[in-house]
Amino acid sequence: MKKLTKVLCLLLTVVLLGSLAACRTHEPAGEAKKSFTVGVCNYVDDASLNQIYENLSAELTALGEQNGVDFTILYENCNADAAVLSQIISEFQARNVDLMVGIATPVAMSMQGATEESQTPVIFAAVSDPVGSGLVASLDAPGGNLTGTSDYLNTAAVLELIFAANPEAKTVGLLYDPGQDASTAPIAAAREVLASRGITVIERTGTTVDEVMLAAQALCADKVDAVFTPTDNTIMKAELSIYETFQQAGIPHYCGADSFALNGALVGYGVDYANLGRETGNMVYELLTTGADPASTPVKTFDNGTATVNTDTCAALGLDYDTLSAAFAPFCTKVQPITTAESFGD
């Protein structure tokens, strides 16, 4: 009888312990996760891309404070070095980040390759051609572990500004880095648009600041009427080194981002990168806190209609800002002035 009693007590203890364990396992399962680690990698140190990170970080921090969610942001910049980029991604993986953010196409593509097995969510920012670069199947249904924000450039709209300012323009220079994915589609589109108007096109390229400076000097020697550059990070990085060359030759530089105008180009036309950064932060928050699937989360695109005009360069070229603004107005949602500086915080 005593043996039977001991057996019953033992069985009862096992059942109670199992019940308690089940309760402990069940309780956290019903609670939403309140702490996340996000790895962010920037491609290069330039005004537009830095603006994206600054606004992404601020938005994510604000949303976390408002909703009681803690975000730890690990920020790195690979400075266009593929080996460094690979090391950064490996470090993010070793830290078991909940999500990665890749600012610019090369970073996003490297993150895509590195997360194929783990399926760690990746959100890209400022990718000009997400479909063409193979990052997503479509803008509406990305289909993998990546989604994000695009700074797609309406090339025809930028080129229209050239002829709005100078209807007599006959020769246009294209300045870009042939290795930049962000330039591939816009440069092809520029060739097509300009050819349809009977415009002579002269292409000059560079992959380093020194090469870009030589390319800019060559375009001046070519006596082009204007120069077009898309959202090319290599040229963006070199803009402070070339804008005076174009000014002295009397050649306006039309580009695909406001940061070019900040750094001395006559016109930067495209998306508001501060807003793009905030929207990227919103997307990070939504995916992490709701468990949304990147495969079915549409890529976010923006209106390209803001023309930013550098008033210092405008004066150096002998142009009147008010006259130029009036000429651009029919082709933009907004025209805004800016003066030359190294960064938006200056």
C-alpha positions in Angstrom: 0.0 0.0 0.0 2.8 2.4 0.9 4.5 1.6 -2.4 1.3 2.3 -4.3 1.0 5.7 -2.4 4.6 6.6 -3.3 4.0 5.8 -7.0 0.8 7.9 -7.0 2.6 10.8 -5.4 5.4 10.6 -7.9 3.0 10.5 -10.8 1.1 13.5 -9.4 4.4 15.4 -9.0 5.3 14.7 -12.7 1.9 15.9 -13.8 2.1 19.1 -11.8 5.6 19.9 -13.0 4.5 19.3 -16.6 1.5 21.6 -16.1 3.8 24.4 -14.7 6.2 24.0 -17.6 3.4 24.2 -20.1 2.2 27.4 -18.4 5.7 28.9 -18.5 6.0 28.0 -22.2 2.5 29.3 -23.1 2.7 32.7 -21.4 5.5 34.3 -23.4 4.1 32.9 -26.6 1.1 35.2 -26.2 3.3 38.3 -25.8 4.6 40.4 -28.6 8.4 40.8 -28.9 9.4 44.2 -27.6 13.1 44.2 -28.4 14.8 44.1 -31.8 18.3 44.4 -33.3 18.6 46.0 -36.7 21.8 46.0 -38.8 22.1 48.9 -41.2 24.9 49.2 -43.8 25.4 52.3 -45.9 27.3 52.1 -49.2 29.2 55.3 -49.2 29.5 58.5 -47.2 27.5 61.0 -49.3 24.8 63.6 -48.5 21.8 61.7 -49.9 22.6 58.3 -48.4 23.6 59.8 -45.0 20.3 61.6 -45.0 18.5 58.3 -45.5 20.2 56.7 -42.5 19.7 59.7 -40.2 16.0 59.9 -40.9 15.5 56.1 -40.8 17.2 56.0 -37.4 15.2 58.9 -36.0 11.9 57.5 -37.2 12.6 54.0 -35.8 13.6 55.5 -32.4 10.5 57.7 -32.3 8.2 54.8 -33.1 9.9 52.6 -30.5 9.5 55.3 -27.8 5.8 55.8 -28.7 5.0 52.1 -28.7 7.2 50.7 -26.0 9.5 48.8 -28.4 13.3 48.9 -28.0 15.4 49.0 -31.2 19.2 48.5 -31.1 20.6 49.8 -34.4 24.0 48.6 -35.5 25.2 51.0 -38.1 28.2 50.5 -40.5 29.5 52.1 -43.8 31.4 49.9 -46.2 32.7 52.9 -48.3 32.1 50.9 -51.5 34.6 48.2 -50.4 33.1 44.8 -51.3 35.4 43.0 -48.8 34.4 45.3 -46.0 30.8 44.9 -46.9 31.0 41.1 -46.7 32.6 41.5 -43.2 29.9 43.8 -42.0 27.1 41.4 -43.2 28.9 38.5 -41.5 29.1 40.5 -38.3 25.4 41.2 -38.5 24.7 37.5 -38.9 27.0 36.7 -35.9 25.0 39.2 -33.8 21.8 37.5 -34.9 20.1 40.7 -36.0 16.4 40.5 -36.5 16.5 42.4 -39.8 19.1 44.0 -42.1 18.8 47.3 -44.0 20.9 47.9 -47.1 21.3 51.5 -48.3 21.9 51.5 -52.0 21.8 48.7 -54.6 25.2 47.1 -54.0 24.6 46.6 -50.3 21.1 45.2 -50.9 22.4 42.7 -53.5 25.1 41.5 -51.1 22.6 41.1 -48.3 20.3 39.2 -50.6 23.1 36.7 -51.4 24.1 36.3 -47.8 20.6 35.7 -46.5 19.4 33.1 -49.0 19.7 30.3 -46.4 18.8 32.1 -43.2 16.0 34.1 -44.8 16.7 37.0 -42.5 14.4 39.8 -43.6 16.2 42.5 -45.6 14.8 46.0 -46.3 16.6 48.0 -49.0 16.6 51.8 -49.3 17.3 53.9 -52.4 17.4 51.1 -54.9 16.7 52.7 -58.3 15.7 49.5 -60.2 14.7 46.7 -57.7 13.3 44.5 -60.5 16.0 45.1 -63.0 18.7 44.4 -60.4 17.0 41.1 -59.5 16.3 42.0 -55.9 12.5 41.5 -56.3 10.2 39.7 -58.7 7.9 42.7 -58.9 7.3 46.0 -57.0 3.9 44.8 -55.8 4.9 41.2 -54.9 8.7 41.0 -54.2 8.5 37.3 -53.7 11.6 36.7 -51.4 13.0 37.9 -48.1 13.6 41.5 -49.4 11.4 44.6 -49.9 12.1 48.2 -49.4 12.0 51.7 -50.8 13.0 52.8 -54.4 14.4 56.1 -55.6 13.4 55.3 -59.2 14.4 58.2 -61.5 12.2 59.6 -64.2 15.0 60.3 -66.6 12.9 61.9 -69.3 11.6 64.4 -66.7 15.2 65.4 -65.8 16.2 65.8 -69.4 13.1 68.0 -70.0 14.5 70.5 -67.6 17.6 70.9 -69.8 15.5 72.0 -72.7 13.2 74.1 -70.6 16.2 76.1 -69.5 18.0 76.0 -72.9 15.7 75.2 -75.9 18.8 75.6 -78.2 20.8 72.8 -76.6 22.3 70.5 -79.2 24.9 68.4 -77.4 24.4 66.7 -74.0 27.1 64.9 -72.0 26.4 61.8 -69.9 28.6 61.5 -66.9 28.4 58.3 -64.9 30.2 55.2 -63.5 29.5 52.2 -65.7 29.8 49.9 -62.7 27.0 51.5 -60.9 23.7 49.5 -61.1 21.8 52.7 -60.3 23.1 54.2 -63.6 22.4 51.4 -66.0 18.7 51.9 -66.7 18.7 55.8 -66.6 21.7 56.1 -68.9 20.0 53.7 -71.4 16.8 55.8 -71.1 18.8 59.0 -71.6 20.4 57.8 -74.8 16.9 56.9 -76.2 15.3 60.2 -75.2 18.1 62.3 -76.5 18.3 60.4 -79.8 14.6 60.9 -80.3 15.2 64.6 -80.1 18.1 64.6 -82.5 20.6 65.6 -79.7 24.2 64.6 -80.0 25.3 62.5 -77.0 28.8 62.4 -75.6 29.5 59.9 -72.8 32.3 60.2 -70.3 32.8 57.8 -67.4 34.8 57.4 -64.2 35.0 54.9 -61.3 37.1 57.0 -58.9 37.1 60.7 -58.0 40.3 61.3 -60.0 38.7 59.6 -63.1 35.5 61.6 -62.7 37.5 64.8 -62.5 39.2 63.9 -65.8 35.9 63.0 -67.4 34.4 66.3 -66.3 37.4 68.1 -67.9 36.9 66.1 -71.1 33.2 67.1 -71.3 34.2 70.8 -71.0 36.7 70.3 -73.8 33.8 68.6 -75.8 31.9 71.9 -75.3 28.6 70.1 -74.4 25.6 72.3 -73.7 24.7 70.4 -70.5 25.6 67.3 -68.5 23.3 64.7 -67.1 24.1 62.3 -64.3 21.5 59.9 -62.7 21.5 58.8 -59.0 25.1 57.6 -59.4 27.0 57.4 -56.0 30.4 57.5 -57.6 29.7 60.9 -59.3 27.9 62.1 -56.2 31.0 61.4 -54.1 33.1 63.5 -56.7 30.6 66.4 -57.1 32.4 68.7 -54.7 35.6 68.1 -56.8 34.0 68.9 -60.2 31.3 71.5 -59.8 33.6 74.4 -60.2 35.1 72.9 -63.4 31.6 72.9 -64.9 30.9 76.4 -63.6 34.0 77.9 -65.1 33.2 76.3 -68.5 29.6 77.6 -68.3 28.1 74.1 -68.4 25.0 73.3 -66.2 25.0 69.9 -64.5 21.6 68.2 -64.1 21.5 65.3 -61.7 19.2 62.7 -60.1 19.3 63.7 -56.5 19.1 66.9 -54.4 22.5 66.1 -52.8 24.2 66.8 -56.1 22.8 70.3 -56.1 23.8 70.7 -52.4 27.4 69.9 -53.5 27.4 72.3 -56.4 25.5 70.9 -59.4 23.0 73.3 -60.9 20.0 71.0 -60.5 19.2 67.9 -58.5 15.8 66.4 -59.5 14.3 63.4 -57.7 12.9 62.1 -54.5 13.0 63.7 -51.0 15.7 61.4 -49.4 14.8 62.6 -45.9 11.2 61.3 -46.5 12.5 58.1 -48.1 14.5 57.5 -44.9 11.5 58.0 -42.7 9.4 55.7 -44.9 12.1 53.0 -44.7 12.1 53.3 -40.9 8.3 52.9 -41.0 8.7 49.8 -43.1 11.3 48.3 -40.7 8.9 48.9 -37.8 6.0 47.3 -39.5 7.8 44.2 -40.6 9.3 43.6 -37.2 6.3 44.4 -35.0 3.6 42.8 -37.1 5.6 39.8 -38.5 4.6 40.9 -42.1 6.3 38.9 -44.9 8.7 40.8 -47.1 7.6 38.6 -50.0 4.1 40.1 -50.0 5.0 43.6 -48.8 5.1 46.0 -51.9 8.2 48.1 -52.6 7.5 51.7 -51.9 8.1 54.3 -54.6 7.9 58.1 -54.5 7.0 61.1 -56.6 10.1 62.3 -58.5 8.8 65.8 -59.0 11.1 68.1 -56.9 13.8 70.2 -58.6 16.4 71.6 -56.3 18.4 74.5 -57.8 21.7 75.6 -56.5 21.5 79.4 -56.4 25.3 79.9 -56.1 25.8 77.9 -59.2 22.9 79.6 -60.9 24.6 82.9 -60.4 28.0 81.6 -61.4 26.5 80.4 -64.7 24.9 83.8 -65.3 21.4 82.5 -64.9 18.5 84.0 -62.9 16.9 81.8 -60.3 13.4 83.2 -60.7 13.5 82.8 -64.5 14.9 79.3 -64.2 12.3 78.4 -61.6 9.5 79.6 -63.8 10.8 77.6 -66.7 11.0 74.4 -64.6 7.6 74.8 -62.9 5.5 73.1 -65.6 7.7 70.0 -65.3 7.9 69.7 -61.5 5.7 69.4 -58.5 8.0 71.8 -56.7 11.1 73.9 -57.4 13.3 74.8 -54.4 16.6 76.7 -53.8 19.7 75.5 -52.1 23.2 76.8 -51.6 26.5 74.9 -51.8 27.5 72.9 -48.7 29.1 69.5 -47.9 26.2 68.1 -46.1 22.6 69.0 -45.3 23.4 69.8 -41.7 25.9 72.6 -42.7 
